[in-house]
Amino acid sequence: MAELDWRSLFGNSIEGKYHLTEFIDAGSYGGVFRADEVVGDRLMRSVAIKLLQPATGDNPYRVQVAREKQLTELQYAAGLDHPHVIRCHSVGQWDSPLGPLLYIVMELAELSLETVLANGPLEPAQAADMLRQMATALEYLHDNARGLVHRDIKPANILQCHGQWKLSDLGTAVALGGTHSTQGAAFGTAEYAPPESYDGVITRGWDIWSLGVVLVESLSLELPFSGEGERGLMRSVHYDMPHMPLSVREPFATIARQCLRRDSERRITAAEILRELTQFNADGLQVTERDFADNPFEIEEDGAAMAELEQLIRAALADRLISSPERVELNEAARRLRIPLATARSLFNRIRAQLEDQPVDAPPPASNVAPPSTREPQLLNVGGGSNYPTISAAIRNATPGSTIHIAPGSYNEQLQLDREITLVGEGGPGQVRIVSRDRHTVLCKTARAVLRNLELICRVSNSEVRAAALCLPFGRCVVRDCIITSEGDVCVTAFGRSSNPQLADCSLSGGRNACLSISHHATVSLRDCTVSGSGFAGVYTGAGSKVLMQHCTVRGIRGSGLLFHEDGAGELSGSLVADCLEHGVLLGGSGSPVFSGCEIRQNHGWGIAGGRRSQAQFIDCEVHVNGAGSREHPDAPVLLENSRLD
């Protein structure tokens, strides 16, 4: 659509009834005016009027159908009646000096959230009020009978009337009715639009995502996703973990993360937001303890399925097995991973465009240039006067399979490994330090990566920050001779069925909750590693995951050395668990590890605690000199074979 000079309409009259007295604002899809509603010579009230361009196109029939649909949806919006939705008095068509326009007459607000945020972020109590009222409005709009999706929730469209927050500007709303989703144009404002918006997929989850962005911005004046230009923002929305500033305290951080799940079907609903808020007092602070029974230190795992699909797509493109997003192989993978097909196809197109170094909407190149995956691997250097001053810059310029040598020094960076890569630190242990603050130090987003001779450090500003020094959502990341420490809730986290990292000769320390957290069917191998200095557990294994430990030492944990929870499994041989302030091994739920030739000693609690439903086995092990004794439940179904307990 051509941009119109909305200001030029100032002073005009619509239908001889609404006199445009003040220009308020304009956007991509319309202009907003203050107007006086006059009947005869009498001023009835002041109102706000939104003017919209009707649908255009080359096909007259389609244009007519689209305009009728627009008008029908506007009339539908005008029939809404809710205390937190701006009241629409009437809608219509106006033959303006700029051509045919649609108009919506609405109640006049006092100010917008955008205006409020220009003077600083909201206090927690204010944010709770805004969030509660917007969730109430969305619960009303998203009701199955209405199924109305706003599509443009942002601070400018959240208005205050008589002390109440109200959702405004339903000019781009789409009625789903009882259906789950539909296709439509990619309306909305880019910074607040969800991943599926790039494919024109419209669901109720669109509004939930937008509200999550607004929540983060309202408390911090920062956006959870950002990038250089439209493509940079698009990549951030599709691949980055949401940035959660320190000022976004609980419960808001948890709610925001649930709003910003990439899979729209897994996002929290408006009703669930309201239920979350009932647990908190007027200051937005937690007043009841959360139930951490499932996984007390779980890091958001939304990217696991998407990361696995990305791995499959990249491999297929590299081997030229798939050339079209319509191929059945992609459809089957999407169904298996429970990823919406439209999202999978969008991911395919973006990866193909990235590999071909073409814009996303450009057709595939006609040349016979080989894809990047067939280029020769590179040898790059960072620091010490080399071409790349930062590790991130070297990664961005590296072809898959490259090796990056890093000169001794301290690098304040947050690394995202998005291609097959090897990072090697030069010098002795601890000579290359990579330090992040309030973010994962290294996030592995590729099928294969190698880290050698590095020190990874995650620092945090306060105890509410959830971050890890090494985050492994999928792939086989090989980590050797590394020192890994964290002030965050975990030191190393692995989650997802395709996460299968291997750590050898590494030192892991720190983590408020766990030094190593393994969940959601991941499998982690450790050989000749030391684990120390964490809080709740040294190694947590749960949710169907597995740990493989050979000749490792778990020592000096402030909680229990090893925790197996809810189908957590493991094979541990020749390892030591000692000097923990609670138990050596805690068998929770149906955890079923197998210990062989291990020693569990000098822990303050039980050597083996829990285990009433566990099928754990201890073969040729020594469990002795523990403060509370060797076993908490001697009658538990734990197999002891050639083991010494005293």
Buried (B, 14 or more C-beta within 10 A) or exposed (E): EEEBEBEEBEEBEBEEBBBBEEBBEBBEBBBBBBBBBBEEEEEEEEBBBBBBBBBEEEEEEEBEEBBEEBBEBBBBBBEBEBEBBBBBBBBBBBEBEBEEBBBBBBBBBEEBBBBBBEEEBBEBEBBBBBBBBBBBBBBBBBEEEBBBBBBBBBBBBBBBBEEEBBBBBBBBBBBBEEEBBBEBEBBBBEBBBBBBBBBBBBBBBBBBBBBBBBBBBBBBBBBBBEBEEEBEBBBBBBBBBBBBBBBBBBBBBBBBBBBBBBBBBEBBBBEBBBEBBEEBEEEBEBEEEEEEEEBBBBBBBBBBBBBBBBBBBBEBBBEEEBEEBEBEEBBEBBEEBEBBBBBBBBBBBBBBBBBBEEEBEEEEEEEEEEBBBEEEBBEBBBBEEEEBEBBBBBBEEBBBBBBBBBBBBEBEBBBBBBBBBBBBBBEEBBBBBBBBBBBBBBBBBBBBBBBBBBBBBBBBEEEBBBBBBBBBBBBBBBBBBBBBBBBBBBBBBBBBBBBBBBBBBBBBBBBBBBBBBBBBBBBBBBBBBBBBBBBBBBBBBBBBBBBBBBBBBBBBBBBBBBBBBBBBBBBBBBBBBBBBBBBBBBBBBBBBBBBBBBBBBBBEBBBBBBBBEBBBBBBBBBBBEBBBBBBBBEEBEBEBEEBEBE
